[in-house]
């Protein structure tokens, strides 16, 4: 495994997001903990979770508690592993379907952050994100709440998620060195975060890519993914490895966080950290 800078931490170049282990369709708890143990054994040093990783209608914070239990029961060097979590989302049902609601009220963010610290079993969260901006709350107030949480030592560092370049620059002006990461969606089928990759590189922030393999349970744009499949077939490796290596090539500050129900799938994906794509391959991938 190779490593990249994530604020004061050394994060595995490919880290792990535990959402598939925590929401609808999740595996049983023992299986989920086994998956996390396997990625830690493989050299992953950064686990991403969220307050809102739980099935709609069930008890919140399943993902946070799962990540904490898995880390604390792992027999490796726990001091090298960081856990990031996010506050500001919640789960509900809309027209009978599980959906993601937003609650960015600053006082609610602070309350959720304290709950997250409790669920993770820590006094201070390694990295705390605002999960998603709300059109109903001025963004500077959200950022101010994050600053307060660092000052109160509820969080050691903070990040923002699903943010645009203007919001990133605003957060950086207010937070300074307290801000270490931006977490946005990015994959071959979702490349509109290229401007955010550029801005984070300019400001010295990590860009953490969620759904880096195309989206959880989402239909893929097969035409967009076809070039990646061709490279994979030519090399005799998985398409996931090619996608993740391509994302890593976007800059030394890019950290994809794929998730998986199965150890075999994620362990294959982690091999991308050592995959060097040629200039011709990168040109073909775009």
C-alpha positions, -999 to 999 in steps of 0.1 A, spaced: 0 0 0 11 35 -7 1 65 14 -10 101 8 -12 132 30 -46 138 46 -40 168 68 -17 157 97 -24 120 88 -9 95 64 -39 79 47 -37 49 25 -38 60 -11 -69 40 -15 -90 41 17 -123 25 26 -159 38 29 -181 16 51 -215 28 37 -223 -6 19 -217 -23 52 -242 -1 70 -273 8 50 -300 -12 32 -288 -46 20 -259 -46 44 -242 -79 54 -245 -93 89 -223 -76 115 -197 -104 118 -192 -104 80 -189 -66 80 -163 -65 107 -144 -92 88 -143 -70 57 -130 -41 77 -104 -63 94 -93 -75 60 -88 -40 45 -68 -30 76 -46 -61 73 -40 -51 37 -26 -17 47 -56 6 47 -51 33 73 -82 55 68 -119 44 72 -147 68 62 -182 66 78 -211 89 87 -237 96 113 -263 88 86 -250 54 76 -280 33 88 -311 19 70 -340 43 69 -363 38 98 -337 21 120 -313 33 147 -289 60 135 -251 57 136 -248 20 126 -218 27 104 -199 47 130 -204 20 157 -194 -7 132 -162 11 122 -153 17 159 -160 -20 168 -140 -32 139 -110 -10 147 -110 -18 184 -112 -55 178 -85 -55 152 -51 -69 164 -29 -45 143 -14 -11 152 -46 9 158 -26 41 163 -19 43 126 -56 42 116 -78 72 114 -116 74 111 -135 102 94 -172 107 99 -198 132 85 -227 150 101 -256 168 85 -275 140 68 -302 117 81 -323 89 66 -360 88 61 -386 75 37 -401 95 8 -430 79 -11 -420 46 6 -384 48 -6 -353 53 16 -339 88 11 -313 112 25 -325 143 43 -303 173 51 -301 190 85 -273 216 85 -285 237 114 -253 247 132 -265 236 166 -278 203 153 -244 197 136 -227 203 169 -250 179 187 -245 152 160 -208 157 163 -208 149 200 -230 118 192 -205 108 166 -176 110 191 -195 89 215 -203 63 189 -167 61 178 -156 58 214 -132 88 212 -129 122 229 -118 138 196 -128 128 161 -98 125 137 -117 141 108 -152 155 108 -170 166 77 -201 186 71 -220 160 49 -239 182 25 -248 219 22 -284 229 27 -299 258 7 -317 269 38 -286 275 60 -259 301 51 -228 282 45 -206 304 66 -226 294 96 -220 257 89 -183 264 86 -184 284 118 -199 254 136 -170 233 123 -145 258 136 -162 258 170 -160 220 171 -122 221 165 -118 248 191 -138 226 215 -116 196 206 -145 176 195 -127 173 161 -90 174 155 -95 184 118 -125 191 96 -136 188 60 -165 196 38 -184 173 15 -204 178 -17 -191 213 -20 -184 235 -50 -153 256 -56 -168 287 -41 -178 269 -10 -143 253 -7 -127 287 -9 -151 302 16 -144 273 40 -106 277 35 -108 314 43 -126 308 75 -110 276 87 -74 279 75 -53 249 85 -83 234 103 -97 224 69 -79 194 55 -102 176 30 -131 179 6 -151 148 -1 -170 148 -34 -183 123 -58 -159 114 -86 -158 85 -111 -156 79 -149 -194 84 -149 -193 115 -127 -165 139 -137 -181 172 -129 -159 174 -98 -128 181 -119 -129 218 -108 -130 207 -71 -100 185 -77 -81 215 -91 -91 238 -63 -82 214 -35 -48 208 -52 -42 245 -53 -51 250 -16 -32 219 -4 -63 200 6 -70 163 1 -97 154 -24 -115 123 -11 -135 107 -39 -168 90 -29 -184 64 -52 -152 62 -71 -163 31 -90 -195 46 -104 -220 47 -76 -235 23 -51 -262 3 -69 -264 29 -97 -266 20 -133 -233 26 -151 -229 47 -182 -214 17 -201 -201 39 -229 -180 60 -205 -167 29 -187 -158 10 -219 -123 24 -223 -115 13 -187 -127 -22 -195 -105 -23 -226 -74 -14 -206 -84 -39 -179 -88 -67 -205 -55 -59 -221 -37 -61 -188 -57 -90 -174 -68 -71 -143 -102 -58 -130 -118 -27 -143 -120 -14 -107 -82 -14 -105 -79 7 -137 -105 32 -126 -89 37 -92 -54 41 -107 -68 66 -131 -83 86 -102 -50 85 -83 -33 99 -114 -54 130 -111 -32 144 -84 -12 133 -54 -39 147 -32 -67 125 -45 -78 96 -22 -106 73 -35 -127 56 -9 -144 26 -25 -167 4 -4 -177 -32 -8 -198 -59 9 -171 -85 2 -135 -88 12 -124 -102 -22 -138 -73 -41 -122 -46 -20 -89 -64 -17 -87 -66 -55 -95 -28 -57 -66 -20 -33 -41 -34 -58 -47 -2 -78 -24 17 -54 6 0 -71 -8 2 -106 10 26 -129 -9 34 -161 10 44 -192 7 78 -209 -11 62 -238 -35 45 -214 -42 77 -195 -48 95 -228 -73 69 -239 -91 71 -205 -95 109 -207 
